[in-house]
Amino acid sequence: MSSLESALGRARLPLAMIPSLHISGFKLFRELDLPRLGGLNLFVGKNNTGKTCLLEAVELYASSSPLGILSVAYRREPDGSKRRREERYKRPEFGYTLQPLFNLFHRELSQVYPRVRLSAGHPDTDLEILCDPLLPMTRELESLPPENGKLELAHRRIYPQHLLGEGFLLARGKESPRPISLHHYLQELPIPKELLEQEGWLHQDAAPVAFLPACGSSNYDAKRLWDEATKADRHELVIEWLRFIEPRVRDLRYISDSDSESDLPNLKINGDRGWTPLAYMGDGLTHLFHIGLAMANASGGILLIDEFENGLHWEVQEQLWKALFEAATKFGVQVFATTHSNDCIQAFVEARKDRLISSESYVYRLERKGENIHAHEFSPQGLEAAIRQGIEVR
C-alpha cells in the first residue's frame, strides 16, 4: 500500500457540504445562482466572468468571520502573494488603502450596492455583510484630488475611520447584524482563533478553508501549511502527490537559504546524495506541492483551487483529477476549482467516469450578459458530447 493510500485509509472525516449557493451583491455578481453543488465543482468561463470571485464568495461563506473578510479583501493587493501575511494585512493608512474593502461590494457605473448576501438554501446559515450608507460618499471623497475636494485631510479621514470602526456589519443566519471593528482586527493580525471564539465570530458551521491562488502560495504560507501538515501527520500525503510528476522523490525538507534569508523546500531524490531545491524542478512540481499542501490542510472543509492546470502537462491531469476525487472523498473535503484549459476539462470528464467521488460533481460555465453574470450548468452527458464534437466549453 502506498503512503497516499495509507493516509487516505486512515481518514474518516465528515463533510459539511455546501449544497447550493446564491450570491447577491458581491464583487462582479449582482445576482448569481448555483442551484446544485457536489463534492467536486469545476468552473469555466472567459476572463472577467468572475471565476476567482466565485471561489472568494465560497471562502467568505464558509469562514464568515472578520478573518475571512480581510483574507478575501486583501489577497489581491499588488505583490500580495510575495509578502508575509502580516505585511499583506498591514494596518491601512486612512484615505487610500480601503479600496480592497470597497471592492467586496458590487457596483454598476456609479451605484454601489452596500450589501453582500450569501445563501446556501437555509436561513439559519445565510451570511450578510452590510456597509454603512456612507460608503458611496467615502468613495466619492477619495476620488477627488485635494485641490478639488476643498476638504482638509482631517475631514477626509472621518469617513474611512468610521467605516473601519463600526461601518461594517456581519450577520449569520437569523441573528441581527452587528458591527465589526475591522480597525481592531487589523491591529491584531494574524487574528488568533481564540479571539474570534471569544467574540463569538466562529459559528458552529464554520469549516476549514484552504485557498490556492492561480499564482500559487507564497513561501511564507507554504511553509506554514507544511508545518501544520507535519504536525497532523499528513506530510507523507504531500510527498506522494509530488511523485505523480517526479516518481524519484523520496523526501522533502525545508532548509535555510542564506541568499533569501528564509527556509525553502528541498527534495531528496533517489540516487542523489544531497538535497535539490524544489524551485529547480519546474513550475509543475511546485504547483502540485501547493495543491497537496492545501488538500492536507482542508480536511473536513473546503478546498479552493484557482486555475487547476497551471504548470501541469495535459498527460498527468486525468491521473491528478482521479487522485483529487479520491482524496476529497476520504478526507471529507468539498472542492471548488477553476480552469481555462480544454485539456483540463476533458481530463476532468474522463476522471469523473470512474466515479471515485462518493457525491455528485458539477461543471458550470460563467457567462457575461451585459452587466450581469449567469452560471450555465453542464450535464455530464452534455459536457461529454460537447467535447466530442469540439464545441468550445471554456
C-alpha positions as a printed NumPy array, in Angstrom:
array([[  0.   ,   0.   ,   0.   ],
       [  1.347,   3.446,  -0.948],
       [  1.718,   6.217,   1.618],
       [ -1.104,   8.056,  -0.187],
       [ -3.442,   5.059,   0.134],
       [ -2.383,   4.583,   3.761],
       [ -3.078,   8.219,   4.611],
       [ -6.438,   8.142,   2.859],
       [ -7.385,   4.893,   4.531],
       [ -6.939,   6.445,   7.975],
       [ -9.091,   9.485,   7.215],
       [-12.763,   9.294,   8.134],
       [-13.909,  12.878,   8.458],
       [-17.463,  14.196,   7.91 ],
       [-18.112,  16.561,   5.026],
       [-20.05 ,  19.761,   5.745],
       [-21.271,  20.119,   2.168],
       [-22.455,  23.397,   0.7  ],
       [-25.415,  22.049,  -1.328],
       [-26.114,  25.229,  -3.333],
       [-25.17 ,  28.881,  -3.279],
       [-26.927,  32.137,  -4.069],
       [-24.639,  35.174,  -4.322],
       [-26.004,  38.696,  -4.188],
       [-24.122,  41.999,  -4.273],
       [-20.611,  40.503,  -4.157],
       [-17.919,  41.912,  -6.454],
       [-18.886,  41.145, -10.092],
       [-22.15 ,  39.453,  -9.114],
       [-25.376,  41.374,  -8.794],
       [-27.172,  38.023,  -8.523],
       [-25.731,  34.559,  -9.235],
       [-27.356,  31.175,  -8.593],
       [-25.584,  27.823,  -8.313],
       [-28.605,  25.587,  -7.683],
       [-26.625,  22.371,  -7.196],
       [-23.152,  21.777,  -5.811],
       [-21.379,  18.492,  -5.15 ],
       [-18.198,  17.091,  -3.728],
       [-16.189,  18.449,  -6.646],
       [-17.197,  21.508,  -8.667],
       [-15.414,  22.915, -11.713],
       [-15.997,  26.424, -13.077],
       [-15.029,  27.575, -16.556],
       [-15.539,  30.785, -18.485],
       [-13.837,  33.646, -20.248],
       [-11.713,  36.234, -18.475],
       [-13.609,  38.705, -16.288],
       [-16.606,  36.43 , -15.791],
       [-15.922,  36.012, -12.078],
       [-14.335,  32.579, -11.67 ],
       [-11.935,  33.738,  -8.958],
       [-14.661,  35.931,  -7.421],
       [-16.841,  32.836,  -7.118],
       [-14.134,  30.978,  -5.18 ],
       [-13.799,  34.014,  -2.91 ],
       [-17.556,  34.031,  -2.285],
       [-17.357,  30.378,  -1.205],
       [-14.416,  31.196,   1.073],
       [-16.322,  34.089,   2.621],
       [-19.435,  31.98 ,   3.173],
       [-17.503,  29.082,   4.724],
       [-15.466,  31.244,   7.109],
       [-17.997,  34.06 ,   7.764],
       [-15.715,  35.903,  10.172],
       [-13.605,  39.088,  10.195],
       [-10.615,  36.97 ,   9.179],
       [-12.488,  35.733,   6.104],
       [-13.463,  39.267,   5.135],
       [ -9.882,  40.538,   5.415],
       [ -8.445,  37.47 ,   3.636],
       [-10.733,  37.933,   0.636],
       [-10.412,  41.72 ,   0.558],
       [ -6.631,  41.974,   0.695],
       [ -5.481,  38.837,  -1.144],
       [ -5.255,  40.625,  -4.496],
       [ -3.179,  43.546,  -3.301],
       [ -0.173,  44.222,  -5.581],
       [  2.656,  41.822,  -4.725],
       [  0.453,  40.341,  -2.018],
       [  1.46 ,  36.778,  -2.908],
       [  5.129,  37.602,  -2.276],
       [  4.722,  39.158,   1.134],
       [  4.188,  37.828,   4.621],
       [  0.587,  37.603,   5.766],
       [  1.118,  40.305,   8.412],
       [  2.512,  42.629,   5.753],
       [ -0.392,  41.977,   3.373],
       [ -2.837,  42.948,   6.108],
       [ -0.781,  45.902,   7.267],
       [ -2.931,  48.489,   9.031],
       [ -4.234,  50.81 ,   6.322],
       [ -3.297,  54.454,   6.193],
       [ -6.695,  56.123,   6.264],
       [ -7.778,  57.61 ,   2.978],
       [ -6.165,  55.482,   0.307],
       [ -5.965,  51.779,   1.215],
       [ -9.623,  50.984,   1.902],
       [-10.225,  50.192,  -1.766],
       [ -9.865,  46.393,  -1.264],
       [-12.708,  46.524,   1.274],
       [-14.818,  48.673,  -1.042],
       [-14.27 ,  46.135,  -3.815],
       [-16.147,  43.454,  -1.878],
       [-19.391,  45.213,  -2.795],
       [-20.976,  45.062,  -6.224],
       [-21.203,  48.262,  -8.201],
       [-22.592,  49.237, -11.576],
       [-21.478,  52.541, -13.021],
       [-21.677,  54.999, -10.097],
       [-24.063,  52.916,  -7.976],
       [-22.685,  50.876,  -5.072],
       [-24.682,  48.01 ,  -3.541],
       [-23.659,  48.12 ,   0.168],
       [-24.972,  44.618,   0.986],
       [-23.471,  41.207,   0.292],
       [-25.729,  38.201,   0.822],
       [-24.635,  34.576,   0.534],
       [-27.176,  31.81 ,   0.977],
       [-26.927,  28.025,   0.778],
       [-30.67 ,  27.439,   0.901],
       [-31.213,  27.507,   4.661],
       [-31.97 ,  30.744,   6.551],
       [-30.001,  29.571,   9.6  ],
       [-26.757,  29.633,   7.612],
       [-27.219,  32.748,   5.459],
       [-24.407,  35.269,   5.582],
       [-24.862,  39.026,   5.194],
       [-22.232,  41.767,   5.145],
       [-23.519,  45.313,   5.213],
       [-21.662,  48.563,   4.851],
       [-22.766,  51.905,   6.205],
       [-24.59 ,  54.195,   3.731],
       [-21.514,  56.445,   3.999],
       [-19.698,  54.04 ,   1.665],
       [-20.661,  55.838,  -1.59 ],
       [-19.74 ,  59.21 ,  -0.044],
       [-16.365,  57.876,   1.059],
       [-15.62 ,  56.529,  -2.411],
       [-16.529,  59.885,  -3.92 ],
       [-14.316,  61.817,  -1.486],
       [-11.363,  59.526,  -2.097],
       [-11.667,  60.031,  -5.838],
       [-11.309,  63.814,  -5.513],
       [ -7.812,  65.322,  -5.511],
       [ -7.166,  67.635,  -2.512],
       [ -7.161,  70.804,  -4.62 ],
       [-10.642,  69.994,  -5.957],
       [-12.126,  68.47 ,  -2.834],
       [-11.729,  71.618,  -0.744],
       [-11.574,  69.39 ,   2.33 ],
       [ -8.891,  69.239,   4.962],
       [ -7.163,  65.873,   5.428],
       [ -8.655,  65.507,   8.906],
       [-12.163,  65.723,   7.463],
       [-11.327,  63.245,   4.723],
       [-10.294,  60.724,   7.366],
       [-13.583,  60.836,   9.259],
       [-15.398,  58.503,   6.87 ],
       [-12.711,  55.78 ,   6.491],
       [-12.21 ,  55.771,  10.268],
       [-15.937,  55.338,  10.776],
       [-16.141,  52.518,   8.235],
       [-13.255,  50.599,   9.8  ],
       [-14.539,  51.186,  13.317],
       [-18.222,  50.337,  13.055],
       [-19.344,  50.874,   9.471],
       [-19.241,  47.164,   8.509],
       [-21.84 ,  44.789,   9.917],
       [-21.951,  40.995,   9.787],
       [-24.937,  38.691,  10.306],
       [-25.105,  34.906,  10.245],
       [-28.426,  33.118,   9.967],
       [-31.309,  34.832,  11.729],
       [-29.164,  36.869,  14.112],
       [-29.25 ,  40.663,  13.946],
       [-26.344,  42.32 ,  12.133],
       [-23.63 ,  43.517,  14.486],
       [-20.701,  45.862,  13.861],
       [-17.245,  44.533,  13.032],
       [-14.339,  46.614,  14.287],
       [-12.039,  45.941,  11.347],
       [ -9.724,  48.611,  12.72 ],
       [ -9.355,  46.448,  15.833],
       [ -8.719,  43.237,  13.894],
       [ -6.21 ,  44.851,  11.541],
       [ -4.134,  45.644,  14.635],
       [ -4.382,  42.008,  15.811],
       [ -3.264,  40.273,  12.608],
       [ -2.845,  37.434,  12.243],
       [ -6.128,  37.133,  14.152],
       [ -5.866,  34.5  ,  16.932],
       [ -8.552,  31.829,  16.76 ],
       [ -9.13 ,  32.302,  20.491],
       [-10.077,  35.948,  19.89 ],
       [-12.635,  35.001,  17.227],
       [-14.137,  32.396,  19.563],
       [-14.205,  34.821,  22.492],
       [-16.02 ,  37.451,  20.458],
       [-18.486,  34.951,  19.011],
       [-17.455,  35.021,  15.359],
       [-16.756,  31.293,  14.938],
       [-20.149,  29.745,  14.236],
       [-20.868,  26.02 ,  14.508],
       [-20.978,  25.571,  10.724],
       [-17.567,  27.167,  10.125],
       [-15.288,  24.855,   8.16 ],
       [-11.55 ,  24.81 ,   7.43 ],
       [-10.874,  26.62 ,   4.162],
       [ -7.737,  26.332,   2.014],
       [ -7.451,  28.736,  -0.928],
       [ -4.783,  28.112,  -3.578],
       [ -4.403,  31.196,  -5.816],
       [ -3.57 ,  30.902,  -9.509],
       [ -0.09 ,  32.245,  -8.754],
       [  0.435,  29.594,  -6.076],
       [  1.089,  30.026,  -2.375],
       [  3.697,  32.414,  -1.054],
       [  6.722,  30.762,   0.531],
       [  5.528,  32.026,   3.92 ],
       [  2.088,  30.413,   3.53 ],
       [  3.528,  27.181,   2.058],
       [  5.935,  26.787,   4.997],
       [  3.106,  27.378,   7.473],
       [  0.904,  24.777,   5.739],
       [  3.787,  22.287,   5.616],
       [  4.379,  22.687,   9.358],
       [  0.666,  22.165,  10.051],
       [  0.534,  19.095,   7.789],
       [  3.585,  17.659,   9.56 ],
       [  2.005,  18.172,  12.994],
       [ -1.131,  16.373,  11.771],
       [  0.97 ,  13.513,  10.32 ],
       [ -0.19 ,  14.284,   6.766],
       [  3.157,  15.315,   5.25 ],
       [  3.563,  11.901,   3.574],
       [  0.393,  12.644,   1.587],
       [  2.039,  15.788,   0.19 ],
       [  5.189,  13.867,  -0.789],
       [  3.065,  11.226,  -2.513],
       [  1.38 ,  13.974,  -4.553],
       [  4.803,  15.045,  -5.833],
       [  5.501,  11.526,  -7.116],
       [  2.767,  11.923,  -9.729],
       [  5.209,  14.073, -11.697],
       [  8.555,  13.006, -10.246],
       [  8.476,   9.345,  -9.056],
       [ 12.042,   9.597,  -7.715],
       [ 11.053,  11.958,  -4.886],
       [ 11.915,  10.327,  -1.555],
       [ 11.557,  13.112,   0.993],
       [ 11.001,  16.861,   1.441],
       [ 12.581,  19.201,   3.939],
       [ 12.682,  22.939,   4.486],
       [ 16.306,  24.135,   4.584],
       [ 17.577,  27.596,   5.458],
       [ 18.679,  29.597,   2.403],
       [ 21.293,  32.277,   3.084],
       [ 20.529,  34.288,  -0.068],
       [ 16.82 ,  34.75 ,   0.645],
       [ 17.222,  34.586,   4.445],
       [ 14.301,  32.16 ,   4.65 ],
       [ 13.58 ,  28.436,   4.738],
       [ 12.899,  26.924,   1.305],
       [ 11.553,  23.469,   0.303],
       [ 14.17 ,  20.963,  -0.861],
       [ 13.72 ,  17.455,  -2.221],
       [ 15.665,  14.259,  -1.622],
       [ 15.787,  12.488,  -4.992],
       [ 16.609,   8.782,  -5.244],
       [ 20.187,   8.395,  -6.427],
       [ 21.28 ,  11.873,  -5.267],
       [ 23.299,  12.381,  -2.104],
       [ 22.292,  15.955,  -1.441],
       [ 19.077,  17.981,  -1.439],
       [ 17.637,  19.684,  -4.528],
       [ 15.66 ,  22.941,  -4.197],
       [ 12.056,  22.397,  -5.267],
       [ 12.25 ,  25.565,  -7.379],
       [ 14.833,  23.837,  -9.604],
       [ 12.35 ,  21.081, -10.502],
       [  9.93 ,  23.239, -12.511],
       [  6.657,  25.067, -12.039],
       [  4.535,  21.915, -12.377],
       [  6.06 ,  20.224,  -9.35 ],
       [  5.797,  23.419,  -7.293],
       [  2.111,  23.796,  -8.229],
       [  1.488,  20.158,  -7.311],
       [  3.231,  20.718,  -3.97 ],
       [  0.886,  23.622,  -3.24 ],
       [ -2.202,  21.546,  -4.172],
       [ -1.05 ,  18.785,  -1.829],
       [ -0.457,  21.261,   0.997],
       [ -3.9  ,  22.789,   0.53 ],
       [ -5.626,  19.385,   0.472],
       [ -3.78 ,  18.173,   3.56 ],
       [ -4.935,  21.258,   5.479],
       [ -8.561,  21.296,   4.297],
       [ -9.729,  18.083,   5.993],
       [-13.427,  18.268,   6.805],
       [-13.765,  21.57 ,   4.973],
       [-13.388,  23.42 ,   1.691],
       [-10.56 ,  23.331,  -0.876],
       [-10.472,  26.156,  -3.445],
       [ -8.084,  25.862,  -6.419],
       [ -7.811,  28.725,  -8.898],
       [ -6.609,  27.574, -12.352],
       [ -6.022,  23.921, -11.521],
       [ -3.959,  23.267, -14.664],
       [ -1.173,  25.808, -14.033],
       [  2.188,  24.253, -14.861],
       [  0.724,  20.738, -15.264],
       [  1.208,  18.803, -18.518],
       [ -2.037,  17.551, -20.016],
       [ -0.938,  13.896, -19.771],
       [ -0.883,  13.935, -15.946],
       [ -4.083,  15.887, -15.392],
       [ -6.519,  12.956, -15.618],
       [ -4.493,  11.   , -13.069],
       [ -4.376,  14.004, -10.764],
       [ -8.131,  14.566, -11.029],
       [ -8.683,  10.922, -10.049],
       [ -6.375,  11.303,  -7.064],
       [ -8.131,  14.536,  -6.103],
       [-11.546,  12.843,  -6.35 ],
       [-10.411,  10.031,  -4.072],
       [ -8.657,  12.298,  -1.573],
       [-11.669,  14.63 ,  -1.42 ],
       [-13.935,  11.705,  -0.519],
       [-11.613,  10.208,   2.084],
       [-10.727,  13.499,   3.756],
       [-14.276,  14.892,   3.681],
       [-13.293,  17.858,   1.511],
       [-15.563,  19.739,  -0.876],
       [-13.531,  21.002,  -3.834],
       [-14.154,  24.101,  -5.96 ],
       [-11.766,  24.623,  -8.888],
       [-11.471,  26.833, -11.968],
       [ -9.729,  26.306, -15.291],
       [ -9.052,  27.984, -18.642],
       [ -7.944,  24.757, -20.329],
       [ -9.945,  22.429, -22.572],
       [ -7.393,  19.689, -21.795],
       [ -8.146,  20.168, -18.097],
       [-11.905,  19.961, -18.702],
       [-11.513,  16.8  , -20.778],
       [ -9.294,  15.227, -18.109],
       [-11.947,  16.078, -15.503],
       [-14.649,  14.382, -17.596],
       [-12.574,  11.227, -18.067],
       [-11.693,  11.045, -14.376],
       [-15.318,  11.514, -13.377],
       [-16.327,   8.394, -15.34 ],
       [-14.62 ,   6.217, -12.722],
       [-16.998,   7.612, -10.071],
       [-14.27 ,   7.724,  -7.429],
       [-16.03 ,  10.524,  -5.623],
       [-18.929,   9.481,  -3.412],
       [-21.032,  12.589,  -4.094],
       [-22.028,  14.348,  -7.286],
       [-19.701,  16.615,  -9.24 ],
       [-20.752,  19.578, -11.352],
       [-19.376,  21.8  , -14.097],
       [-20.593,  25.388, -14.55 ],
       [-19.68 ,  27.928, -17.192],
       [-19.893,  31.563, -16.125],
       [-21.198,  33.825, -18.883],
       [-21.482,  37.596, -19.001],
       [-24.699,  39.053, -20.396],
       [-24.497,  42.824, -20.305],
       [-23.768,  43.854, -16.727],
       [-24.958,  40.525, -15.332],
       [-23.152,  37.194, -14.97 ],
       [-25.01 ,  33.902, -15.166],
       [-23.978,  30.318, -14.439],
       [-24.8  ,  27.656, -17.031],
       [-24.717,  24.096, -15.696],
       [-23.438,  21.323, -17.969],
       [-24.977,  17.898, -17.58 ],
       [-22.406,  15.049, -17.682],
       [-23.824,  13.864, -20.998],
       [-23.955,  17.371, -22.444],
       [-20.367,  18.102, -21.471],
       [-19.067,  14.842, -22.937],
       [-20.989,  15.455, -26.157],
       [-19.647,  18.996, -26.437],
       [-16.061,  17.796, -26.026],
       [-16.518,  15.01 , -28.603],
       [-17.886,  17.493, -31.125],
       [-15.167,  20.066, -30.45 ],
       [-17.627,  22.661, -29.095],
       [-15.996,  25.411, -27.035],
       [-16.945,  24.981, -23.394],
       [-14.325,  27.125, -21.675]])
